[in-house]
Amino acid sequence: MSNKELNYAEAIAEVEKIVGHLRSGELSVDELSSSVARATELIALCRSRLTATEVEVENLIKGESLNNEQ
């Protein structure tokens, strides 16, 4: 599944699944690198979505406080 199709909750769930596999020792050496790379991609996606949401919420709050001042 590409990152564009994932929402935040799905991306976090996939990261948690990868972490679970890492902790359990289920991954072979061959799978380790690709799993860590995928987790890194997903974490970047989550950070980006969190940052975008934070900016959006801040803008909404600023807009509300401007409307309340008028």
PDB file of N, H, CA, C and O in Angstrom:
ATOM      1  N   MET A   1       0.851  -1.183   0.000  1.00  0.00           N
ATOM      2  CA  MET A   1       0.000   0.000   0.000  1.00  0.00           C
ATOM      3  C   MET A   1       0.893   1.241   0.000  1.00  0.00           C
ATOM      4  O   MET A   1       1.850   1.327   0.769  1.00  0.00           O
ATOM      5  N   SER A   2       0.576   2.183  -0.854  1.00  0.00           N
ATOM      6  H   SER A   2      -0.202   2.113  -1.479  1.00  0.00           H
ATOM      7  CA  SER A   2       1.398   3.394  -0.899  1.00  0.00           C
ATOM      8  C   SER A   2       1.017   4.325   0.244  1.00  0.00           C
ATOM      9  O   SER A   2      -0.069   4.232   0.816  1.00  0.00           O
ATOM     10  N   ASN A   3       1.953   5.232   0.559  1.00  0.00           N
ATOM     11  H   ASN A   3       2.836   5.307   0.094  1.00  0.00           H
ATOM     12  CA  ASN A   3       1.711   6.186   1.646  1.00  0.00           C
ATOM     13  C   ASN A   3       0.511   7.077   1.368  1.00  0.00           C
ATOM     14  O   ASN A   3      -0.176   7.486   2.305  1.00  0.00           O
ATOM     15  N   LYS A   4       0.243   7.385   0.116  1.00  0.00           N
ATOM     16  H   LYS A   4       0.801   7.052  -0.645  1.00  0.00           H
ATOM     17  CA  LYS A   4      -0.853   8.297  -0.233  1.00  0.00           C
ATOM     18  C   LYS A   4      -2.206   7.697   0.137  1.00  0.00           C
ATOM     19  O   LYS A   4      -3.162   8.435   0.376  1.00  0.00           O
ATOM     20  N   GLU A   5      -2.300   6.380   0.187  1.00  0.00           N
ATOM     21  H   GLU A   5      -1.524   5.780  -0.007  1.00  0.00           H
ATOM     22  CA  GLU A   5      -3.560   5.730   0.495  1.00  0.00           C
ATOM     23  C   GLU A   5      -3.783   5.573   2.003  1.00  0.00           C
ATOM     24  O   GLU A   5      -4.897   5.278   2.436  1.00  0.00           O
ATOM     25  N   LEU A   6      -2.743   5.765   2.790  1.00  0.00           N
ATOM     26  H   LEU A   6      -1.839   6.005   2.437  1.00  0.00           H
ATOM     27  CA  LEU A   6      -2.838   5.551   4.227  1.00  0.00           C
ATOM     28  C   LEU A   6      -3.295   6.797   4.962  1.00  0.00           C
ATOM     29  O   LEU A   6      -2.870   7.907   4.643  1.00  0.00           O
ATOM     30  N   ASN A   7      -4.160   6.613   5.945  1.00  0.00           N
ATOM     31  H   ASN A   7      -4.506   5.711   6.205  1.00  0.00           H
ATOM     32  CA  ASN A   7      -4.435   7.722   6.836  1.00  0.00           C
ATOM     33  C   ASN A   7      -3.503   7.578   8.038  1.00  0.00           C
ATOM     34  O   ASN A   7      -2.757   6.605   8.136  1.00  0.00           O
ATOM     35  N   TYR A   8      -3.548   8.533   8.933  1.00  0.00           N
ATOM     36  H   TYR A   8      -4.154   9.324   8.853  1.00  0.00           H
ATOM     37  CA  TYR A   8      -2.632   8.546  10.080  1.00  0.00           C
ATOM     38  C   TYR A   8      -2.766   7.274  10.916  1.00  0.00           C
ATOM     39  O   TYR A   8      -1.764   6.654  11.272  1.00  0.00           O
ATOM     40  N   ALA A   9      -3.996   6.889  11.226  1.00  0.00           N
ATOM     41  H   ALA A   9      -4.810   7.392  10.936  1.00  0.00           H
ATOM     42  CA  ALA A   9      -4.222   5.715  12.077  1.00  0.00           C
ATOM     43  C   ALA A   9      -3.675   4.443  11.429  1.00  0.00           C
ATOM     44  O   ALA A   9      -3.105   3.593  12.113  1.00  0.00           O
ATOM     45  N   GLU A  10      -3.843   4.312  10.130  1.00  0.00           N
ATOM     46  H   GLU A  10      -4.307   5.002   9.574  1.00  0.00           H
ATOM     47  CA  GLU A  10      -3.331   3.139   9.425  1.00  0.00           C
ATOM     48  C   GLU A  10      -1.804   3.119   9.429  1.00  0.00           C
ATOM     49  O   GLU A  10      -1.190   2.066   9.600  1.00  0.00           O
ATOM     50  N   ALA A  11      -1.203   4.283   9.240  1.00  0.00           N
ATOM     51  H   ALA A  11      -1.702   5.138   9.101  1.00  0.00           H
ATOM     52  CA  ALA A  11       0.260   4.366   9.240  1.00  0.00           C
ATOM     53  C   ALA A  11       0.824   3.999  10.610  1.00  0.00           C
ATOM     54  O   ALA A  11       1.795   3.248  10.707  1.00  0.00           O
ATOM     55  N   ILE A  12       0.217   4.526  11.661  1.00  0.00           N
ATOM     56  H   ILE A  12      -0.572   5.136  11.583  1.00  0.00           H
ATOM     57  CA  ILE A  12       0.669   4.202  13.027  1.00  0.00           C
ATOM     58  C   ILE A  12       0.493   2.709  13.300  1.00  0.00           C
ATOM     59  O   ILE A  12       1.365   2.078  13.898  1.00  0.00           O
ATOM     60  N   ALA A  13      -0.624   2.149  12.865  1.00  0.00           N
ATOM     61  H   ALA A  13      -1.332   2.661  12.379  1.00  0.00           H
ATOM     62  CA  ALA A  13      -0.863   0.711  13.071  1.00  0.00           C
ATOM     63  C   ALA A  13       0.211  -0.119  12.372  1.00  0.00           C
ATOM     64  O   ALA A  13       0.679  -1.120  12.914  1.00  0.00           O
ATOM     65  N   GLU A  14       0.595   0.296  11.179  1.00  0.00           N
ATOM     66  H   GLU A  14       0.214   1.109  10.738  1.00  0.00           H
ATOM     67  CA  GLU A  14       1.633  -0.444  10.453  1.00  0.00           C
ATOM     68  C   GLU A  14       2.988  -0.315  11.149  1.00  0.00           C
ATOM     69  O   GLU A  14       3.742  -1.285  11.229  1.00  0.00           O
ATOM     70  N   VAL A  15       3.296   0.875  11.649  1.00  0.00           N
ATOM     71  H   VAL A  15       2.684   1.663  11.584  1.00  0.00           H
ATOM     72  CA  VAL A  15       4.547   1.061  12.402  1.00  0.00           C
ATOM     73  C   VAL A  15       4.545   0.158  13.632  1.00  0.00           C
ATOM     74  O   VAL A  15       5.545  -0.496  13.926  1.00  0.00           O
ATOM     75  N   GLU A  16       3.428   0.123  14.346  1.00  0.00           N
ATOM     76  H   GLU A  16       2.615   0.654  14.107  1.00  0.00           H
ATOM     77  CA  GLU A  16       3.335  -0.713  15.539  1.00  0.00           C
ATOM     78  C   GLU A  16       3.510  -2.193  15.200  1.00  0.00           C
ATOM     79  O   GLU A  16       4.130  -2.938  15.958  1.00  0.00           O
ATOM     80  N   LYS A  17       2.966  -2.613  14.068  1.00  0.00           N
ATOM     81  H   LYS A  17       2.462  -2.008  13.452  1.00  0.00           H
ATOM     82  CA  LYS A  17       3.123  -3.999  13.623  1.00  0.00           C
ATOM     83  C   LYS A  17       4.596  -4.306  13.337  1.00  0.00           C
ATOM     84  O   LYS A  17       5.104  -5.354  13.735  1.00  0.00           O
ATOM     85  N   ILE A  18       5.270  -3.395  12.653  1.00  0.00           N
ATOM     86  H   ILE A  18       4.857  -2.543  12.330  1.00  0.00           H
ATOM     87  CA  ILE A  18       6.690  -3.571  12.347  1.00  0.00           C
ATOM     88  C   ILE A  18       7.502  -3.639  13.634  1.00  0.00           C
ATOM     89  O   ILE A  18       8.375  -4.495  13.781  1.00  0.00           O
ATOM     90  N   VAL A  19       7.214  -2.739  14.558  1.00  0.00           N
ATOM     91  H   VAL A  19       6.506  -2.044  14.439  1.00  0.00           H
ATOM     92  CA  VAL A  19       7.926  -2.730  15.844  1.00  0.00           C
ATOM     93  C   VAL A  19       7.701  -4.057  16.577  1.00  0.00           C
ATOM     94  O   VAL A  19       8.627  -4.610  17.171  1.00  0.00           O
ATOM     95  N   GLY A  20       6.487  -4.550  16.529  1.00  0.00           N
ATOM     96  H   GLY A  20       5.736  -4.101  16.047  1.00  0.00           H
ATOM     97  CA  GLY A  20       6.188  -5.836  17.156  1.00  0.00           C
ATOM     98  C   GLY A  20       7.023  -6.959  16.563  1.00  0.00           C
ATOM     99  O   GLY A  20       7.549  -7.802  17.289  1.00  0.00           O
ATOM    100  N   HIS A  21       7.142  -6.966  15.230  1.00  0.00           N
ATOM    101  H   HIS A  21       6.714  -6.281  14.640  1.00  0.00           H
ATOM    102  CA  HIS A  21       7.967  -7.975  14.567  1.00  0.00           C
ATOM    103  C   HIS A  21       9.438  -7.824  14.957  1.00  0.00           C
ATOM    104  O   HIS A  21      10.138  -8.816  15.162  1.00  0.00           O
ATOM    105  N   LEU A  22       9.895  -6.587  15.056  1.00  0.00           N
ATOM    106  H   LEU A  22       9.326  -5.781  14.890  1.00  0.00           H
ATOM    107  CA  LEU A  22      11.287  -6.349  15.446  1.00  0.00           C
ATOM    108  C   LEU A  22      11.547  -6.861  16.859  1.00  0.00           C
ATOM    109  O   LEU A  22      12.552  -7.524  17.113  1.00  0.00           O
ATOM    110  N   ARG A  23      10.645  -6.550  17.764  1.00  0.00           N
ATOM    111  H   ARG A  23       9.828  -6.011  17.558  1.00  0.00           H
ATOM    112  CA  ARG A  23      10.815  -6.955  19.168  1.00  0.00           C
ATOM    113  C   ARG A  23      10.746  -8.466  19.353  1.00  0.00           C
ATOM    114  O   ARG A  23      11.432  -9.028  20.206  1.00  0.00           O
ATOM    115  N   SER A  24       9.919  -9.114  18.553  1.00  0.00           N
ATOM    116  H   SER A  24       9.361  -8.658  17.860  1.00  0.00           H
ATOM    117  CA  SER A  24       9.734 -10.556  18.715  1.00  0.00           C
ATOM    118  C   SER A  24      10.848 -11.367  18.055  1.00  0.00           C
ATOM    119  O   SER A  24      10.980 -12.567  18.296  1.00  0.00           O
ATOM    120  N   GLY A  25      11.639 -10.708  17.227  1.00  0.00           N
ATOM    121  H   GLY A  25      11.532  -9.733  17.031  1.00  0.00           H
ATOM    122  CA  GLY A  25      12.698 -11.427  16.522  1.00  0.00           C
ATOM    123  C   GLY A  25      12.173 -12.214  15.335  1.00  0.00           C
ATOM    124  O   GLY A  25      12.864 -13.101  14.832  1.00  0.00           O
ATOM    125  N   GLU A  26      10.961 -11.909  14.877  1.00  0.00           N
ATOM    126  H   GLU A  26      10.400 -11.189  15.286  1.00  0.00           H
ATOM    127  CA  GLU A  26      10.343 -12.624  13.761  1.00  0.00           C
ATOM    128  C   GLU A  26      10.971 -12.294  12.411  1.00  0.00           C
ATOM    129  O   GLU A  26      10.820 -13.058  11.458  1.00  0.00           O
ATOM    130  N   LEU A  27      11.659 -11.192  12.320  1.00  0.00           N
ATOM    131  H   LEU A  27      11.782 -10.571  13.094  1.00  0.00           H
ATOM    132  CA  LEU A  27      12.206 -10.767  11.033  1.00  0.00           C
ATOM    133  C   LEU A  27      13.567 -11.395  10.781  1.00  0.00           C
ATOM    134  O   LEU A  27      14.412 -11.478  11.672  1.00  0.00           O
ATOM    135  N   SER A  28      13.752 -11.833   9.546  1.00  0.00           N
ATOM    136  H   SER A  28      13.065 -11.765   8.823  1.00  0.00           H
ATOM    137  CA  SER A  28      15.068 -12.323   9.161  1.00  0.00           C
ATOM    138  C   SER A  28      15.972 -11.125   8.900  1.00  0.00           C
ATOM    139  O   SER A  28      15.511  -9.987   8.811  1.00  0.00           O
ATOM    140  N   VAL A  29      17.232 -11.395   8.784  1.00  0.00           N
ATOM    141  H   VAL A  29      17.607 -12.320   8.857  1.00  0.00           H
ATOM    142  CA  VAL A  29      18.192 -10.327   8.483  1.00  0.00           C
ATOM    143  C   VAL A  29      17.833  -9.662   7.156  1.00  0.00           C
ATOM    144  O   VAL A  29      17.990  -8.452   6.997  1.00  0.00           O
ATOM    145  N   ASP A  30      17.357 -10.452   6.221  1.00  0.00           N
ATOM    146  H   ASP A  30      17.229 -11.435   6.350  1.00  0.00           H
ATOM    147  CA  ASP A  30      16.986  -9.916   4.902  1.00  0.00           C
ATOM    148  C   ASP A  30      15.779  -8.980   4.988  1.00  0.00           C
ATOM    149  O   ASP A  30      15.697  -8.005   4.241  1.00  0.00           O
ATOM    150  N   GLU A  31      14.860  -9.266   5.879  1.00  0.00           N
ATOM    151  H   GLU A  31      14.927 -10.058   6.486  1.00  0.00           H
ATOM    152  CA  GLU A  31      13.657  -8.438   6.028  1.00  0.00           C
ATOM    153  C   GLU A  31      13.900  -7.210   6.897  1.00  0.00           C
ATOM    154  O   GLU A  31      13.165  -6.226   6.805  1.00  0.00           O
ATOM    155  N   LEU A  32      14.908  -7.264   7.724  1.00  0.00           N
ATOM    156  H   LEU A  32      15.504  -8.064   7.799  1.00  0.00           H
ATOM    157  CA  LEU A  32      15.166  -6.199   8.686  1.00  0.00           C
ATOM    158  C   LEU A  32      15.340  -4.842   8.015  1.00  0.00           C
ATOM    159  O   LEU A  32      14.690  -3.868   8.398  1.00  0.00           O
ATOM    160  N   SER A  33      16.199  -4.778   7.034  1.00  0.00           N
ATOM    161  H   SER A  33      16.727  -5.569   6.723  1.00  0.00           H
ATOM    162  CA  SER A  33      16.485  -3.500   6.367  1.00  0.00           C
ATOM    163  C   SER A  33      15.236  -2.904   5.721  1.00  0.00           C
ATOM    164  O   SER A  33      14.959  -1.717   5.887  1.00  0.00           O
ATOM    165  N   SER A  34      14.486  -3.717   4.991  1.00  0.00           N
ATOM    166  H   SER A  34      14.711  -4.682   4.856  1.00  0.00           H
ATOM    167  CA  SER A  34      13.293  -3.186   4.317  1.00  0.00           C
ATOM    168  C   SER A  34      12.218  -2.796   5.329  1.00  0.00           C
ATOM    169  O   SER A  34      11.481  -1.835   5.106  1.00  0.00           O
ATOM    170  N   SER A  35      12.122  -3.521   6.426  1.00  0.00           N
ATOM    171  H   SER A  35      12.721  -4.301   6.607  1.00  0.00           H
ATOM    172  CA  SER A  35      11.138  -3.180   7.456  1.00  0.00           C
ATOM    173  C   SER A  35      11.484  -1.870   8.148  1.00  0.00           C
ATOM    174  O   SER A  35      10.603  -1.051   8.407  1.00  0.00           O
ATOM    175  N   VAL A  36      12.750  -1.674   8.443  1.00  0.00           N
ATOM    176  H   VAL A  36      13.465  -2.339   8.232  1.00  0.00           H
ATOM    177  CA  VAL A  36      13.177  -0.415   9.067  1.00  0.00           C
ATOM    178  C   VAL A  36      12.972   0.742   8.090  1.00  0.00           C
ATOM    179  O   VAL A  36      12.551   1.826   8.492  1.00  0.00           O
ATOM    180  N   ALA A  37      13.266   0.517   6.819  1.00  0.00           N
ATOM    181  H   ALA A  37      13.609  -0.363   6.492  1.00  0.00           H
ATOM    182  CA  ALA A  37      13.052   1.557   5.809  1.00  0.00           C
ATOM    183  C   ALA A  37      11.573   1.922   5.717  1.00  0.00           C
ATOM    184  O   ALA A  37      11.228   3.101   5.639  1.00  0.00           O
ATOM    185  N   ARG A  38      10.703   0.921   5.725  1.00  0.00           N
ATOM    186  H   ARG A  38      10.983  -0.037   5.788  1.00  0.00           H
ATOM    187  CA  ARG A  38       9.266   1.175   5.657  1.00  0.00           C
ATOM    188  C   ARG A  38       8.791   1.928   6.898  1.00  0.00           C
ATOM    189  O   ARG A  38       8.012   2.874   6.790  1.00  0.00           O
ATOM    190  N   ALA A  39       9.251   1.517   8.060  1.00  0.00           N
ATOM    191  H   ALA A  39       9.884   0.748   8.148  1.00  0.00           H
ATOM    192  CA  ALA A  39       8.876   2.205   9.294  1.00  0.00           C
ATOM    193  C   ALA A  39       9.320   3.663   9.252  1.00  0.00           C
ATOM    194  O   ALA A  39       8.590   4.551   9.692  1.00  0.00           O
ATOM    195  N   THR A  40      10.504   3.909   8.729  1.00  0.00           N
ATOM    196  H   THR A  40      11.098   3.188   8.372  1.00  0.00           H
ATOM    197  CA  THR A  40      11.018   5.277   8.614  1.00  0.00           C
ATOM    198  C   THR A  40      10.127   6.110   7.699  1.00  0.00           C
ATOM    199  O   THR A  40       9.832   7.265   8.006  1.00  0.00           O
ATOM    200  N   GLU A  41       9.694   5.535   6.578  1.00  0.00           N
ATOM    201  H   GLU A  41       9.933   4.596   6.329  1.00  0.00           H
ATOM    202  CA  GLU A  41       8.764   6.216   5.655  1.00  0.00           C
ATOM    203  C   GLU A  41       7.459   6.565   6.363  1.00  0.00           C
ATOM    204  O   GLU A  41       6.954   7.683   6.258  1.00  0.00           O
ATOM    205  N   LEU A  42       6.931   5.589   7.082  1.00  0.00           N
ATOM    206  H   LEU A  42       7.342   4.681   7.167  1.00  0.00           H
ATOM    207  CA  LEU A  42       5.653   5.784   7.760  1.00  0.00           C
ATOM    208  C   LEU A  42       5.750   6.840   8.854  1.00  0.00           C
ATOM    209  O   LEU A  42       4.834   7.644   9.030  1.00  0.00           O
ATOM    210  N   ILE A  43       6.848   6.837   9.580  1.00  0.00           N
ATOM    211  H   ILE A  43       7.592   6.184   9.436  1.00  0.00           H
ATOM    212  CA  ILE A  43       7.045   7.837  10.639  1.00  0.00           C
ATOM    213  C   ILE A  43       7.132   9.231  10.032  1.00  0.00           C
ATOM    214  O   ILE A  43       6.583  10.184  10.586  1.00  0.00           O
ATOM    215  N   ALA A  44       7.815   9.359   8.899  1.00  0.00           N
ATOM    216  H   ALA A  44       8.261   8.586   8.448  1.00  0.00           H
ATOM    217  CA  ALA A  44       7.895  10.651   8.212  1.00  0.00           C
ATOM    218  C   ALA A  44       6.500  11.106   7.763  1.00  0.00           C
ATOM    219  O   ALA A  44       6.156  12.282   7.882  1.00  0.00           O
ATOM    220  N   LEU A  45       5.711  10.173   7.253  1.00  0.00           N
ATOM    221  H   LEU A  45       5.990   9.218   7.156  1.00  0.00           H
ATOM    222  CA  LEU A  45       4.345  10.484   6.841  1.00  0.00           C
ATOM    223  C   LEU A  45       3.523  10.975   8.031  1.00  0.00           C
ATOM    224  O   LEU A  45       2.801  11.967   7.928  1.00  0.00           O
ATOM    225  N   CYS A  46       3.637  10.278   9.155  1.00  0.00           N
ATOM    226  H   CYS A  46       4.223   9.473   9.239  1.00  0.00           H
ATOM    227  CA  CYS A  46       2.894  10.670  10.358  1.00  0.00           C
ATOM    228  C   CYS A  46       3.324  12.045  10.856  1.00  0.00           C
ATOM    229  O   CYS A  46       2.483  12.868  11.216  1.00  0.00           O
ATOM    230  N   ARG A  47       4.616  12.293  10.876  1.00  0.00           N
ATOM    231  H   ARG A  47       5.300  11.624  10.583  1.00  0.00           H
ATOM    232  CA  ARG A  47       5.104  13.607  11.311  1.00  0.00           C
ATOM    233  C   ARG A  47       4.574  14.711  10.414  1.00  0.00           C
ATOM    234  O   ARG A  47       4.170  15.773  10.888  1.00  0.00           O
ATOM    235  N   SER A  48       4.578  14.452   9.123  1.00  0.00           N
ATOM    236  H   SER A  48       4.906  13.589   8.738  1.00  0.00           H
ATOM    237  CA  SER A  48       4.083  15.442   8.168  1.00  0.00           C
ATOM    238  C   SER A  48       2.601  15.730   8.403  1.00  0.00           C
ATOM    239  O   SER A  48       2.179  16.887   8.400  1.00  0.00           O
ATOM    240  N   ARG A  49       1.828  14.691   8.601  1.00  0.00           N
ATOM    241  H   ARG A  49       2.171  13.752   8.603  1.00  0.00           H
ATOM    242  CA  ARG A  49       0.392  14.876   8.842  1.00  0.00           C
ATOM    243  C   ARG A  49       0.143  15.583  10.167  1.00  0.00           C
ATOM    244  O   ARG A  49      -0.756  16.419  10.261  1.00  0.00           O
ATOM    245  N   LEU A  50       0.922  15.262  11.183  1.00  0.00           N
ATOM    246  H   LEU A  50       1.652  14.583  11.106  1.00  0.00           H
ATOM    247  CA  LEU A  50       0.778  15.940  12.478  1.00  0.00           C
ATOM    248  C   LEU A  50       1.112  17.422  12.362  1.00  0.00           C
ATOM    249  O   LEU A  50       0.408  18.270  12.910  1.00  0.00           O
ATOM    250  N   THR A  51       2.186  17.726  11.646  1.00  0.00           N
ATOM    251  H   THR A  51       2.758  17.037  11.200  1.00  0.00           H
ATOM    252  CA  THR A  51       2.582  19.116  11.460  1.00  0.00           C
ATOM    253  C   THR A  51       1.512  19.889  10.692  1.00  0.00           C
ATOM    254  O   THR A  51       1.165  21.011  11.062  1.00  0.00           O
ATOM    255  N   ALA A  52       0.994  19.291   9.630  1.00  0.00           N
ATOM    256  H   ALA A  52       1.275  18.380   9.329  1.00  0.00           H
ATOM    257  CA  ALA A  52      -0.054  19.942   8.842  1.00  0.00           C
ATOM    258  C   ALA A  52      -1.312  20.169   9.684  1.00  0.00           C
ATOM    259  O   ALA A  52      -1.950  21.216   9.585  1.00  0.00           O
ATOM    260  N   THR A  53      -1.654  19.203  10.494  1.00  0.00           N
ATOM    261  H   THR A  53      -1.135  18.352  10.574  1.00  0.00           H
ATOM    262  CA  THR A  53      -2.829  19.339  11.354  1.00  0.00           C
ATOM    263  C   THR A  53      -2.608  20.414  12.404  1.00  0.00           C
ATOM    264  O   THR A  53      -3.512  21.195  12.702  1.00  0.00           O
ATOM    265  N   GLU A  54      -1.403  20.454  12.965  1.00  0.00           N
ATOM    266  H   GLU A  54      -0.669  19.819  12.723  1.00  0.00           H
ATOM    267  CA  GLU A  54      -1.080  21.482  13.960  1.00  0.00           C
ATOM    268  C   GLU A  54      -1.225  22.884  13.366  1.00  0.00           C
ATOM    269  O   GLU A  54      -1.789  23.776  14.000  1.00  0.00           O
ATOM    270  N   VAL A  55      -0.718  23.074  12.160  1.00  0.00           N
ATOM    271  H   VAL A  55      -0.259  22.350  11.645  1.00  0.00           H
ATOM    272  CA  VAL A  55      -0.820  24.379  11.493  1.00  0.00           C
ATOM    273  C   VAL A  55      -2.283  24.719  11.231  1.00  0.00           C
ATOM    274  O   VAL A  55      -2.713  25.853  11.440  1.00  0.00           O
ATOM    275  N   GLU A  56      -3.034  23.738  10.778  1.00  0.00           N
ATOM    276  H   GLU A  56      -2.685  22.816  10.608  1.00  0.00           H
ATOM    277  CA  GLU A  56      -4.449  23.959  10.489  1.00  0.00           C
ATOM    278  C   GLU A  56      -5.215  24.357  11.759  1.00  0.00           C
ATOM    279  O   GLU A  56      -6.024  25.285  11.735  1.00  0.00           O
ATOM    280  N   VAL A  57      -4.955  23.658  12.853  1.00  0.00           N
ATOM    281  H   VAL A  57      -4.298  22.904  12.872  1.00  0.00           H
ATOM    282  CA  VAL A  57      -5.634  23.958  14.117  1.00  0.00           C
ATOM    283  C   VAL A  57      -5.223  25.346  14.616  1.00  0.00           C
ATOM    284  O   VAL A  57      -6.069  26.117  15.069  1.00  0.00           O
ATOM    285  N   GLU A  58      -3.939  25.663  14.535  1.00  0.00           N
ATOM    286  H   GLU A  58      -3.251  25.037  14.168  1.00  0.00           H
ATOM    287  CA  GLU A  58      -3.484  26.994  14.960  1.00  0.00           C
ATOM    288  C   GLU A  58      -4.164  28.086  14.143  1.00  0.00           C
ATOM    289  O   GLU A  58      -4.569  29.110  14.692  1.00  0.00           O
ATOM    290  N   ASN A  59      -4.291  27.872  12.833  1.00  0.00           N
ATOM    291  H   ASN A  59      -3.962  27.040  12.388  1.00  0.00           H
ATOM    292  CA  ASN A  59      -4.962  28.855  11.980  1.00  0.00           C
ATOM    293  C   ASN A  59      -6.437  28.995  12.344  1.00  0.00           C
ATOM    294  O   ASN A  59      -6.981  30.099  12.339  1.00  0.00           O
ATOM    295  N   LEU A  60      -7.073  27.883  12.655  1.00  0.00           N
ATOM    296  H   LEU A  60      -6.631  26.986  12.659  1.00  0.00           H
ATOM    297  CA  LEU A  60      -8.473  27.941  13.070  1.00  0.00           C
ATOM    298  C   LEU A  60      -8.623  28.705  14.378  1.00  0.00           C
ATOM    299  O   LEU A  60      -9.541  29.511  14.534  1.00  0.00           O
ATOM    300  N   ILE A  61      -7.722  28.450  15.313  1.00  0.00           N
ATOM    301  H   ILE A  61      -6.976  27.795  15.187  1.00  0.00           H
ATOM    302  CA  ILE A  61      -7.769  29.145  16.605  1.00  0.00           C
ATOM    303  C   ILE A  61      -7.515  30.633  16.418  1.00  0.00           C
ATOM    304  O   ILE A  61      -8.193  31.462  17.025  1.00  0.00           O
ATOM    305  N   LYS A  62      -6.551  30.970  15.591  1.00  0.00           N
ATOM    306  H   LYS A  62      -6.000  30.297  15.098  1.00  0.00           H
ATOM    307  CA  LYS A  62      -6.272  32.384  15.316  1.00  0.00           C
ATOM    308  C   LYS A  62      -7.477  33.052  14.673  1.00  0.00           C
ATOM    309  O   LYS A  62      -7.819  34.186  15.006  1.00  0.00           O
ATOM    310  N   GLY A  63      -8.115  32.345  13.754  1.00  0.00           N
ATOM    311  H   GLY A  63      -7.837  31.424  13.484  1.00  0.00           H
ATOM    312  CA  GLY A  63      -9.308  32.880  13.100  1.00  0.00           C
ATOM    313  C   GLY A  63     -10.432  33.095  14.092  1.00  0.00           C
ATOM    314  O   GLY A  63     -11.150  34.092  14.011  1.00  0.00           O
ATOM    315  N   GLU A  64     -10.592  32.177  15.021  1.00  0.00           N
ATOM    316  H   GLU A  64     -10.009  31.368  15.086  1.00  0.00           H
ATOM    317  CA  GLU A  64     -11.616  32.313  16.056  1.00  0.00           C
ATOM    318  C   GLU A  64     -11.337  33.512  16.944  1.00  0.00           C
ATOM    319  O   GLU A  64     -12.242  34.283  17.264  1.00  0.00           O
ATOM    320  N   SER A  65     -10.070  33.667  17.344  1.00  0.00           N
ATOM    321  H   SER A  65      -9.335  33.041  17.085  1.00  0.00           H
ATOM    322  CA  SER A  65      -9.760  34.791  18.242  1.00  0.00           C
ATOM    323  C   SER A  65      -9.906  36.119  17.507  1.00  0.00           C
ATOM    324  O   SER A  65     -10.267  37.120  18.126  1.00  0.00           O
ATOM    325  N   LEU A  66      -9.634  36.153  16.206  1.00  0.00           N
ATOM    326  H   LEU A  66      -9.340  35.340  15.704  1.00  0.00           H
ATOM    327  CA  LEU A  66      -9.840  37.374  15.431  1.00  0.00           C
ATOM    328  C   LEU A  66     -11.327  37.686  15.344  1.00  0.00           C
ATOM    329  O   LEU A  66     -11.730  38.842  15.478  1.00  0.00           O
ATOM    330  N   ASN A  67     -12.147  36.654  15.120  1.00  0.00           N
ATOM    331  H   ASN A  67     -11.820  35.715  15.011  1.00  0.00           H
ATOM    332  CA  ASN A  67     -13.592  36.849  15.039  1.00  0.00           C
ATOM    333  C   ASN A  67     -14.174  37.296  16.372  1.00  0.00           C
ATOM    334  O   ASN A  67     -15.117  38.087  16.392  1.00  0.00           O
ATOM    335  N   ASN A  68     -13.643  36.815  17.468  1.00  0.00           N
ATOM    336  H   ASN A  68     -12.876  36.172  17.451  1.00  0.00           H
ATOM    337  CA  ASN A  68     -14.122  37.194  18.810  1.00  0.00           C
ATOM    338  C   ASN A  68     -13.751  38.623  19.151  1.00  0.00           C
ATOM    339  O   ASN A  68     -14.458  39.279  19.914  1.00  0.00           O
ATOM    340  N   GLU A  69     -12.649  39.117  18.596  1.00  0.00           N
ATOM    341  H   GLU A  69     -12.074  38.584  17.975  1.00  0.00           H
ATOM    342  CA  GLU A  69     -12.208  40.482  18.876  1.00  0.00           C
ATOM    343  C   GLU A  69     -13.054  41.521  18.142  1.00  0.00           C
ATOM    344  O   GLU A  69     -13.108  42.681  18.551  1.00  0.00           O
ATOM    345  N   GLN A  70     -13.708  41.111  17.070  1.00  0.00           N
ATOM    346  H   GLN A  70     -13.665  40.169  16.738  1.00  0.00           H
ATOM    347  CA  GLN A  70     -14.468  42.076  16.257  1.00  0.00           C
ATOM    348  C   GLN A  70     -15.817  42.342  16.809  1.00  0.00           C
ATOM    349  O   GLN A  70     -16.573  43.128  16.240  1.00  0.00           O
TER     350      GLN A  70
END
